[in-house]
Amino acid sequence: MTDIPQGAQPPQSQVPPQQPQQSQQSQQPVRHHVHHSYIWLGGIQAALTTLVIVLFAGGSSIIGALADGGFARIAGGLPAVALMVGVALLGFLALVGLVFLVQWWSYRHLYYELGDEEFSLYSGIFNKKRVHVPYQRIQSVDQRATLPQRVFGVCTVSIDTAGGASNKAVQIPYVQKTRAEELRRELFARKQYAVAAQAGAPVPGGPVAAPFPGAAEAGNVLDAPAEIWDDVRGVFGGAAVDTGRVTYEYGLSNKELVLTGLSNNTAFLVVVIGLVGAFAQLVDEILPLFMGSSDQVMNALMSTGVGLFGGNAIAAGVAAFVLASVVLWALSAVGTCIAFGGFRARRRDSRIEVERGLLQHQFQGVDIDRVQSVVVRQSLIRRLLGYCEVSLGRIDAASEGQEGQQQGPGHQGIVVHPFVKLERVPEILAGLVPEFADVPVDNKPVARVALRRALVRRCLIQGSGLWLAVFVAAFQLTVHLLYATHTLDDLFALGVMNACAVVGYVFAVVLFVGDAVGAVLWYRGSGFAYNRRFMQVSNGGLSRETVSFPRAKIQFGYTKANPFQRAAGTATINARTAAGVGGTTIRLIDATEDDARAWLEWLKPRGNVIQ
């Protein structure tokens, strides 16, 4: 048992006092079952998933039966298709009943306990499983609720621990919203008590820090619906729980919300294109059943579309592609705005909390001692507008299928502001993470020879424009060798190919210029700095990223120089932190040898330098 400092007392109504050894057997932890919606709401979702699988698996068979005369009658005058549908329906109902039975049985064996020194989660019907989480190892406590879960006032609680690359979050599904808030408050309070007791320091308590002066709350049109969601709390949500005093809080303005939506990624477009392709294939199979042939319908549609553009098929295709892209981009922007609806970032006691999502709600909470770094990112568009994204690096749990993978510096961590003016960043960091207030500002630039090396590296060795031109030239030469007879058809094919090659060369030139500009911007915007407590690394280019992290969070550091760098008098600086899954290496290429050597001397007293 951990010794408790003399006079230290746990927070009242949050952490029970440590009991003497002889009385621990008589005081068993209370079992907390998840909400009963785990049975029926989880069963419904599993049944719907099963239904989708059945439809996709049997849909093509039914369509094939219809196309092959499936309306033929069998014994008793019953259509064969009707018999197939009836058998499939009975099988589906039996499967749904089995799913609900398993859900009910699993519910009876799914519960958690809050012990004196650790959190325990029990699960499993036949194979029993118990997960132990010592309070001092808790990394963060997050919540996530799908739209049906939010309607009924339940959520999934994730407890991350600092367990390295193989760590996986402890998932507690279908927890009542009130119970989730109580659990979050309880876990962080017990963690602070356990850490203070282990270190022999006074247990946290006493007055809470005053609100950060100048803290202003931004608002947007989606904040009101989000507040209504929070007030309603769902059918079984329960009453709100006080989880601590907020000392700093902010949201997104209308302008910031719109810019966040317009700067979304393209994953949504890929999904939509896949769905459109699957739908088109399905329509191509169904239309012949009702209209004889889909070719006539498609020809009519194409004739109508081409007629609107005066017979120019290319113009019609380009216009259709542009229109579809704009529509999909707009839909994706709306989806991103809804995903960031009700965005709030706050400092509550020693925790940083971020929540967002108008339909699907997401809550992330991490203790300040688990924050590994502060990351300021600027994409090309953000740099042109003077905006950036601010995030906090933390140790993340590996998701399913991700075990053993490492995430690089591009990992997002906790996004505390998706689109903010660059000059507002010091104010946000001073209110949200004042522990990072004294980051260094005296930046040491990379070596002068780094510009030449960056041009060679980015434009020649890694140059996308150069290698695209090489590929186009090789393809053009291959086609000319294949069409050596120079017949009329060959000349036409060569002309089309040469026109496409010209387009490829133009695009290659554009990429080459972009690579060169990126190399110059990298040289001008890259460097590093350090002081007694912090280190900061900036890597520029068309986009820019600045990472600030405490010296105490550096797991190890080293310098590396290949033969070309040694000849140029430069070296690569590498600092390893625990952020992300399996850790993150922050790297700066082509620092001067003197600066790299001085940085190693700064790092040596910690005893974690690789020579």
C-alpha positions in Angstrom: 0.0 0.0 0.0 1.2 3.5 -0.8 2.3 5.6 2.2 0.2 8.7 2.6 1.9 11.9 3.7 1.2 13.0 7.3 -1.9 15.2 7.5 -3.0 14.5 3.9 -6.6 13.8 3.3 -8.4 12.8 0.1 -11.1 15.1 -1.4 -14.3 14.6 0.5 -17.1 12.8 -1.4 -14.6 11.9 -4.1 -12.0 9.5 -2.8 -12.6 7.3 0.2 -9.8 7.4 2.8 -7.2 4.6 2.7 -8.4 1.9 5.1 -6.1 -0.1 7.4 -5.0 -3.5 6.2 -7.4 -5.4 8.4 -10.5 -3.5 7.3 -10.0 -3.7 3.5 -11.6 -7.2 3.3 -14.8 -5.9 4.8 -15.2 -2.9 2.4 -15.8 -4.2 -1.1 -15.9 -1.8 -4.0 -19.4 -1.0 -5.3 -20.3 -2.6 -8.7 -21.5 -0.1 -11.3 -23.3 -1.7 -14.3 -23.6 0.2 -17.5 -27.0 1.6 -18.5 -29.7 -0.9 -19.5 -29.8 0.8 -23.0 -26.8 -1.4 -23.7 -29.3 -4.3 -24.2 -31.9 -2.8 -26.5 -30.1 0.1 -28.1 -27.0 -1.9 -28.7 -29.1 -4.8 -29.9 -30.9 -2.6 -32.4 -27.7 -1.3 -33.8 -26.3 -4.8 -34.1 -29.6 -5.9 -35.8 -29.4 -3.0 -38.3 -25.8 -3.9 -39.1 -26.9 -7.5 -39.6 -29.7 -6.4 -41.9 -27.3 -4.4 -44.1 -25.1 -7.4 -44.4 -28.0 -9.6 -45.3 -29.3 -7.2 -47.9 -25.9 -6.8 -49.5 -25.3 -10.6 -49.4 -28.8 -11.6 -50.7 -29.7 -8.6 -52.8 -27.7 -9.7 -55.9 -29.2 -13.2 -55.6 -32.7 -11.9 -55.6 -32.0 -9.5 -58.5 -30.5 -12.4 -60.4 -33.5 -14.6 -59.7 -35.8 -11.9 -61.0 -33.8 -11.5 -64.2 -33.8 -15.2 -64.7 -37.5 -15.6 -64.4 -37.7 -15.9 -60.6 -41.5 -15.3 -60.7 -41.9 -18.9 -61.8 -44.2 -20.7 -59.4 -43.2 -23.8 -57.4 -45.3 -26.4 -55.6 -48.4 -24.8 -54.1 -48.4 -21.9 -56.5 -46.0 -19.8 -54.4 -43.5 -17.7 -56.3 -39.9 -18.7 -55.8 -38.8 -15.2 -54.9 -41.5 -14.9 -52.2 -40.3 -18.2 -50.7 -36.7 -16.9 -50.7 -37.8 -13.6 -49.0 -39.8 -15.5 -46.4 -37.0 -17.8 -45.5 -34.5 -14.9 -45.3 -37.0 -13.0 -43.1 -37.4 -15.9 -40.7 -33.6 -16.4 -40.5 -33.1 -12.7 -39.9 -35.6 -12.6 -37.1 -34.0 -15.7 -35.4 -30.6 -14.0 -35.8 -31.9 -10.7 -34.2 -33.4 -12.7 -31.3 -30.0 -14.3 -30.8 -28.3 -10.9 -30.9 -30.6 -9.5 -28.2 -30.0 -12.6 -26.0 -26.3 -12.2 -26.2 -26.6 -8.5 -25.4 -28.7 -9.2 -22.3 -26.2 -11.9 -21.2 -23.3 -9.6 -21.8 -24.9 -6.8 -19.9 -25.2 -8.9 -16.8 -21.4 -9.5 -16.8 -20.3 -5.9 -17.7 -19.6 -3.6 -14.8 -16.8 -1.5 -13.3 -15.5 -0.9 -9.8 -13.6 2.0 -8.2 -11.2 0.5 -5.7 -8.8 2.3 -3.3 -5.9 2.2 -5.7 -7.2 1.3 -9.2 -10.2 1.2 -11.5 -11.4 -2.2 -12.6 -13.6 -3.1 -15.6 -15.1 -6.6 -15.8 -16.6 -8.1 -18.9 -17.0 -11.4 -20.8 -19.6 -14.2 -20.8 -17.5 -17.3 -21.1 -14.0 -15.8 -21.2 -13.9 -13.5 -18.2 -11.8 -10.4 -18.5 -10.7 -7.9 -15.9 -8.9 -4.7 -16.8 -6.9 -2.9 -14.0 -6.1 0.8 -14.4 -4.1 2.3 -11.5 -5.2 5.9 -10.9 -1.8 7.4 -11.3 -1.5 5.9 -14.8 -4.6 7.5 -16.2 -3.7 9.6 -19.3 -7.1 11.0 -20.2 -10.8 10.4 -19.9 -12.8 10.9 -23.1 -16.4 10.5 -24.0 -18.0 9.8 -27.4 -21.7 9.6 -28.2 -23.3 8.7 -31.5 -26.6 10.4 -32.5 -28.8 7.6 -31.0 -26.7 7.5 -27.9 -27.0 11.2 -27.5 -30.8 11.1 -27.9 -31.1 8.6 -25.0 -28.5 10.3 -22.8 -25.7 7.7 -22.8 -22.1 7.7 -24.1 -19.0 5.6 -24.4 -16.2 6.5 -21.9 -12.6 5.8 -22.9 -9.8 5.7 -20.3 -6.3 6.0 -21.8 -3.2 5.1 -19.8 0.4 5.9 -20.4 1.2 2.3 -21.5 3.4 2.8 -24.6 2.7 1.7 -28.2 0.8 -1.5 -27.2 -1.6 0.5 -24.9 -5.3 0.4 -25.8 -8.0 2.6 -24.3 -10.3 1.0 -21.8 -13.8 1.3 -23.4 -16.9 1.5 -21.2 -20.0 1.5 -23.4 -23.4 2.9 -22.8 -22.7 4.9 -19.6 -25.4 7.3 -18.5 -24.4 10.9 -19.0 -24.6 11.8 -15.4 -22.7 8.7 -14.4 -20.0 9.5 -17.0 -19.5 13.0 -15.5 -19.3 11.5 -12.0 -16.8 8.9 -13.2 -14.6 11.5 -14.9 -14.6 13.7 -11.8 -13.9 10.7 -9.6 -11.0 9.3 -11.7 -9.2 12.6 -12.0 -9.6 13.3 -8.2 -8.4 9.9 -7.3 -5.5 10.2 -9.7 -4.3 13.5 -8.1 -4.6 12.0 -4.7 -2.7 8.9 -5.7 0.1 10.8 -7.4 0.5 13.2 -4.5 0.5 10.4 -2.0 3.1 8.5 -3.9 5.3 11.5 -4.2 4.9 12.4 -0.5 3.6 15.8 -1.4 0.5 17.5 -0.1 -2.7 16.2 -1.6 -4.2 18.7 -4.1 -6.9 20.8 -2.6 -7.5 24.4 -1.5 -8.5 27.4 -3.6 -8.8 27.2 -7.4 -6.9 29.5 -9.6 -8.7 32.7 -10.6 -10.1 33.0 -14.1 -7.5 34.1 -16.7 -7.9 37.9 -17.3 -9.2 38.8 -20.7 -10.8 35.4 -21.4 -13.5 36.0 -24.0 -16.1 33.5 -25.2 -16.6 33.4 -29.0 -19.9 32.2 -30.3 -21.5 31.1 -33.5 -24.9 30.1 -34.9 -24.5 26.4 -33.9 -23.9 27.2 -30.2 -27.6 27.6 -29.4 -28.6 24.2 -30.7 -25.6 22.7 -28.9 -26.7 24.3 -25.6 -30.2 23.0 -26.1 -28.7 19.5 -26.6 -26.8 19.9 -23.3 -29.8 21.2 -21.4 -32.0 18.3 -22.6 -29.3 15.8 -21.9 -31.2 12.9 -23.5 -34.0 10.6 -22.3 -31.9 8.9 -19.6 -29.2 11.6 -19.2 -29.9 12.6 -15.7 -29.0 15.8 -13.9 -25.7 17.7 -14.6 -22.7 17.1 -12.3 -20.3 19.8 -11.1 -16.9 18.5 -12.3 -14.8 21.5 -11.1 -14.4 25.2 -11.7 -13.6 26.5 -15.1 -10.9 29.2 -15.2 -10.7 29.7 -19.0 -13.1 28.9 -21.8 -13.6 29.8 -25.5 -15.5 28.7 -28.6 -15.5 29.4 -32.3 -16.8 32.5 -34.0 -19.0 32.3 -37.1 -16.0 33.2 -39.3 -13.8 30.6 -37.7 -16.5 27.9 -38.0 -17.0 28.6 -41.7 -13.3 28.6 -42.4 -12.9 25.3 -40.5 -15.7 23.8 -42.7 -14.1 25.1 -45.9 -10.7 23.6 -45.0 -12.0 20.1 -44.5 -10.2 17.0 -45.8 -11.1 15.0 -48.9 -12.1 11.7 -47.1 -15.7 12.6 -47.4 -15.4 12.9 -51.2 -13.7 9.5 -51.5 -16.6 7.9 -49.6 -19.2 9.7 -51.7 -17.5 8.7 -54.9 -17.4 5.1 -53.8 -21.1 5.2 -52.9 -22.0 6.7 -56.2 -20.1 4.0 -58.1 -21.9 1.3 -56.1 -25.3 2.9 -56.7 -24.6 3.2 -60.4 -23.7 -0.5 -60.6 -26.9 -1.4 -58.8 -29.0 0.8 -61.1 -27.4 -0.8 -64.1 -28.5 -4.2 -62.9 -32.1 -3.2 -61.9 -33.0 -1.0 -64.9 -33.1 -3.9 -67.4 -35.8 -5.5 -65.3 -38.2 -2.6 -65.9 -37.0 -0.8 -69.0 -35.4 -3.4 -71.1 -32.0 -1.8 -71.5 -30.2 0.9 -69.6 -28.2 2.0 -72.7 -31.3 3.8 -74.1 -31.8 5.7 -70.9 -28.1 6.7 -70.6 -28.0 7.7 -74.3 -31.0 10.0 -73.8 -29.5 11.6 -70.7 -26.1 12.2 -72.5 -27.9 13.6 -75.6 -29.9 16.0 -73.4 -26.8 17.1 -71.4 -24.6 17.6 -74.6 -27.4 19.6 -76.2 -27.3 22.2 -73.5 -23.7 22.9 -74.4 -24.1 23.2 -78.1 -22.9 19.7 -78.9 -19.6 20.1 -77.0 -19.3 16.9 -75.1 -16.0 17.9 -73.4 -17.5 21.2 -72.1 -20.5 19.2 -70.8 -18.2 16.7 -69.0 -16.1 19.4 -67.5 -19.1 21.4 -66.3 -20.6 18.2 -64.7 -17.4 17.4 -63.0 -16.9 20.9 -61.6 -20.6 21.1 -60.5 -20.3 17.7 -58.7 -17.0 18.7 -57.1 -18.5 22.0 -55.8 -21.6 20.2 -54.4 -19.6 17.5 -52.7 -17.2 20.1 -51.3 -20.2 22.1 -50.0 -21.7 19.0 -48.4 -18.4 18.1 -46.8 -18.0 21.7 -45.5 -21.5 21.5 -43.9 -20.6 18.2 -42.4 -17.4 19.6 -40.9 -19.3 22.6 -39.4 -21.8 20.3 -37.8 -19.0 18.1 -36.5 -17.5 21.2 -34.8 -20.9 22.6 -33.7 -20.9 23.5 -30.0 -17.1 23.5 -29.9 -15.8 24.5 -26.5 -12.2 24.4 -25.1 -11.7 25.1 -21.4 -9.3 24.8 -18.5 -11.0 23.1 -15.6 -8.8 22.8 -12.5 -5.7 21.0 -13.8 -7.5 19.5 -16.8 -7.9 20.7 -20.4 -11.3 19.7 -21.9 -12.4 20.0 -25.5 -15.9 19.0 -26.7 -17.6 19.4 -30.0 -20.2 17.8 -32.3 -23.8 18.9 -32.9 -25.1 15.4 -33.8 -22.3 13.0 -32.6 -20.8 14.4 -29.5 -17.1 14.1 -28.6 -15.5 15.0 -25.3 -11.7 14.9 -24.7 -10.2 15.6 -21.3 -6.5 15.3 -20.3 -4.6 16.3 -17.2 -1.9 19.0 -17.7 0.8 16.7 -16.5 0.1 14.4 -19.5 0.4 17.1 -22.2 3.5 16.3 -24.1 3.7 19.3 -26.5 1.9 22.2 -28.0 1.7 22.1 -31.8 0.9 25.1 -34.1 0.2 24.1 -37.7 -0.3 26.2 -40.8 -1.3 24.7 -44.1 -0.8 26.7 -47.3 -4.2 28.3 -47.1 -3.9 29.0 -43.4 -0.5 30.7 -44.0 -2.0 32.9 -46.7 -4.8 33.9 -44.5 -2.7 34.3 -41.3 -4.5 31.5 -39.5 -3.3 28.3 -37.8 -4.5 25.1 -36.0 -3.5 24.6 -32.4 -3.3 21.2 -30.8 -1.9 19.5 -27.8 0.2 16.3 -28.1 -0.5 13.5 -25.7 0.1 9.8 -25.3 -2.6 8.1 -27.3 -4.0 4.6 -27.1 -3.7 2.4 -30.1 -7.0 1.6 -31.8 -7.9 -1.8 -33.2 -5.5 -2.9 -36.0 -3.1 0.0 -35.1 -1.0 -1.8 -32.5 2.7 -1.4 -33.1 2.3 1.5 -35.5 3.9 4.8 -34.8 2.5 8.2 -35.6 4.7 11.0 -36.7 4.7 14.7 -36.0 1.6 15.1 -38.1 -0.6 13.4 -35.6 -3.3 15.8 -34.4 -3.6 15.0 -30.7 -6.2 17.2 -29.1 -7.2 20.1 -31.4 -7.8 23.0 -29.0 -8.6 25.4 -31.9 -9.0 24.3 -35.6 -8.8 27.8 -37.2 -7.5 30.8 -35.2 -5.6 33.9 -36.0 -1.9 33.4 -35.4 -1.6 36.5 -33.1 -4.3 35.0 -30.8 -2.2 31.8 -30.1 -0.3 33.4 -27.1 -3.5 34.4 -25.4 -5.1 31.0 -25.8 -2.0 29.2 -24.5 -1.7 31.6 -21.6 -5.2 30.8 -20.5 -5.4 27.1 -21.5 -1.9 25.8 -20.7 -0.1 28.6 -18.7 2.5 26.0 -17.9 3.8 26.5 -21.4 4.0 30.3 -21.1 7.9 30.5 -21.1 8.7 28.7 -24.3 11.8 30.1 -26.0 11.7 32.7 -28.7 15.4 33.1 -29.7 15.2 30.9 -32.8 18.4 29.3 -34.1 18.1 29.0 -38.0 19.4 26.2 -40.0 22.8 26.4 -41.7 23.2 28.6 -44.7 24.2 25.7 -46.8 20.8 24.1 -45.9 19.2 26.1 -48.7 21.3 24.5 -51.4 20.8 21.1 -49.9 17.0 21.6 -49.6 16.8 22.6 -53.3 18.6 19.4 -54.2 16.6 17.2 -51.8 13.1 18.6 -52.6 13.5 19.4 -56.3 15.7 16.5 -57.5 15.8 13.6 -55.1 12.2 13.9 -53.8 11.0 16.2 -56.5 7.4 15.3 -57.6 7.7 17.5 -60.6 11.0 16.1 -61.9 9.9 12.5 -61.5 6.5 13.2 -63.1 8.3 14.6 -66.1 10.6 11.5 -66.2 7.5 9.2 -66.1 5.7 11.2 -68.9 8.8 11.1 -71.1 9.3 7.3 -70.6 5.6 6.7 -71.3 5.8 8.9 -74.5 8.9 7.1 -75.7 7.3 3.7 -75.1 4.2 4.7 -77.1 6.2 6.0 -80.0 8.1 2.7 -80.1 4.9 0.7 -80.1 3.2 2.8 -82.9 6.1 2.7 -85.3 4.1 1.9 -88.5 2.6 5.4 -88.7 -0.7 4.4 -90.2 -3.6 6.9 -90.1 -4.9 5.4 -86.8 -1.4 5.4 -85.3 -0.9 9.0 -86.2 -4.2 9.9 -84.5 -3.3 7.9 -81.4 0.2 9.5 -81.3 -1.4 13.0 -81.6 -3.7 12.4 -78.6 -0.9 11.0 -76.6 1.4 13.9 -77.4 -1.3 16.3 -76.4 -1.7 14.5 -73.0 2.1 14.5 -72.6 2.2 18.3 -73.0 -0.4 18.6 -70.3 1.8 16.3 -68.1 4.9 18.3 -68.7 3.1 21.6 -67.9 1.8 20.0 -64.6 5.4 18.8 -63.9 6.8 22.3 -64.3 4.2 23.6 -61.9 5.1 20.9 -59.4 8.8 21.6 -59.8 8.3 25.3 -59.2 6.2 24.4 -56.1 9.0 22.2 -54.8 11.5 25.0 -55.3 9.3 27.5 -53.5 8.7 25.0 -50.7 12.5 24.5 -50.3 13.1 28.3 -50.0 10.2 28.7 -47.5 11.5 25.7 -45.5 15.0 27.4 -45.3 13.5 30.7 -44.2 11.1 29.3 -41.7 12.9 26.4 -40.0 15.0 26.4 -36.8 15.0 25.5 -33.2 15.4 27.1 -29.8 15.6 26.0 -26.2 15.9 27.4 -22.7 16.0 26.0 -19.2 12.6 24.3 -19.4 11.5 24.1 -23.0 12.5 23.3 -26.5 10.9 24.5 -29.7 11.3 23.1 -33.3 9.9 24.8 -36.4 9.8 23.2 -39.8 8.6 25.5 -42.7 7.7 25.1 -46.3 4.4 25.6 -48.1 3.0 24.5 -44.8 4.6 25.2 -41.4 4.6 23.4 -38.1 6.0 24.6 -34.7 6.3 22.1 -31.8 7.0 23.3 -28.3 7.6 20.7 -25.6 9.1 20.6 -22.0 12.6 19.4 -21.5 11.3 16.9 -18.9 9.1 15.3 -21.6 12.1 14.4 -23.9 12.6 10.7 -23.6 15.9 10.8 -25.5 17.7 12.9 -28.1 20.4 12.5 -30.6 22.1 14.0 -33.7 22.7 12.3 -36.9 24.8 13.2 -40.0 25.3 11.4 -43.3 28.5 11.8 -45.3 27.0 14.7 -47.3 26.0 16.5 -44.1 29.4 16.0 -42.6 31.0 17.5 -45.7 28.6 20.5 -45.4 29.1 20.9 -41.7 25.5 20.2 -40.7 23.6 17.6 -38.7 20.0 16.5 -38.1 18.6 17.0 -34.6 16.2 14.4 -33.2 14.1 14.7 -30.0 11.8 11.9 -29.0 8.7 12.4 -26.9 5.9 10.1 -25.8 3.2 11.9 -27.8 1.0 9.9 -30.2 1.0 6.1 -30.4 4.4 4.7 -29.6 6.0 8.1 -29.4 6.9 10.9 -31.8 10.3 12.1 -33.1 10.6 15.8 -33.7 13.3 16.4 -36.3 15.2 19.3 -37.7 17.4 18.7 -40.8 20.7 20.6 -41.4 21.3 22.5 -38.2 24.9 23.7 -37.9 27.3 21.3 -36.2 28.0 23.9 -33.5 24.3 24.3 -32.7 23.7 20.6 -32.7 26.7 20.1 -30.3 25.5 22.8 -28.0 22.0 21.2 -28.0 23.5 17.9 -27.0 25.3 19.6 -24.1 22.0 21.1 -23.0 20.4 17.7 -23.1 23.2 15.7 -21.4 22.4 16.5 -17.8 19.2 14.4 -18.1 21.4 11.4 -19.0 19.3 10.3 -22.0 21.5 11.3 -25.0 22.5 8.8 -27.7 25.9 9.6 -28.9 
